[in-house]
Amino acid sequence: MKEQLDILGADFMAALAEVKSAEALKELESEYLGKKWKLKAILAGVKDLSIEDKKTIGVAANTMKNDFLSALANKAVEIEEAYFAQIEEKEALDVSLQYPSKNLGHKHPISHTTELLEDIFISLGFKIEDGPQVEDELHNFDKLNIPHNHPARDVWDTFWVSDDINDSKDIGERLLLRTHTSPVQIRTMMSQELPIKIVVPGRVFRYEQEDARHTCNFYQLEGLVVGEWVTFGDLKWTLDTVMKQLLGEKTELRFRPSIFPFTEPSAEVDVSCQICSGTGKVKGKNCSMCSATGWVELLGSGMVHPTVLEGCWIDSKKYSGFAFGMGIDRIAAQRFGVSSSRMFYQNKLKLNEQF
Ligand code: DAH
């Protein structure tokens, strides 16, 4: 009987070595240890043995059963490990592989220019602010010293929100697409502590006849500094520093006296045209970017009008400020040598892909 047990043990081990799957392992287990297990069949003969032999065979059979169980458990772990190893191999991800497409997107020249401007202003200690594109009349006009029915409003051809909505509103509350980023000056002065030093990049809308320099939506960057002892000299230094960093050391600035209701005194600022290097001519023809003048008007600026400060509860005797608003599109056109900023909105990949 001992011999039979030994043969059974050897058979089991040989069969186990062949097992490759969890299912086959289950079958083997029930074959040897299940209801009709082989070991049981052998042990059926134990009753005919002597007491002494019964003991030895009993112990041997028990040991064998435990050996089978632990061998089966080990095999189960082995099978599971092999299963996961194979999955790992099949689903392995090579993160060093390069994505095959060449058509990676990139930033639009206007976004690129906006981010560069933000970086330059941040380096000078400015904070970035934001405001709503659908603005109310109070912030877009009245608080900027452009009262209802004042002819100065004609400068900003306005897209008003539909009459259905505006008819039921009081004057001042009527909604429009903001015509400039200047209303964010008001929002900031009314909500923040002094001193204020902000720039506001954003989209603005005008009811315009389109040409090389005018589009009915475009981007501006507003600037505002308010505190004690803020002077026109600070304004000039700031704009000169920014434009030279942006367009190159050789860039010249020209300040022309101007009028804006929200600043006094006011100035328009031109930069030497980068397209024709200030000559007014490109390949013998008149430069269309600067209308052959050699200068491009980039921004409006000035000292914040006392009425505007007082309207935001700021003591205009104690505090002063400067402000400016520049056209990001025009700056982008200057930087990238694009002759008409309208091209930025025509979605022509041929143009955009060059930058
Ligand atoms: N808001 C003006 C415009 O859209 C630009 C401007 C001019 C902004 C003078 C200013 C400023 O802050 O001081 O035409």
Boltz pocket constraint, residues with backbone or C-beta under 6 A from the ligand:
constraints:
  - pocket:
      binder: B
      contacts: [[A, 179], [A, 180], [A, 181], [A, 182], [A, 222], [A, 223], [A, 260], [A, 262], [A, 263], [A, 267], [A, 299], [A, 300], [A, 301], [A, 302], [A, 322], [A, 323], [A, 324], [A, 325], [A, 326]]
      max_distance: 6.0
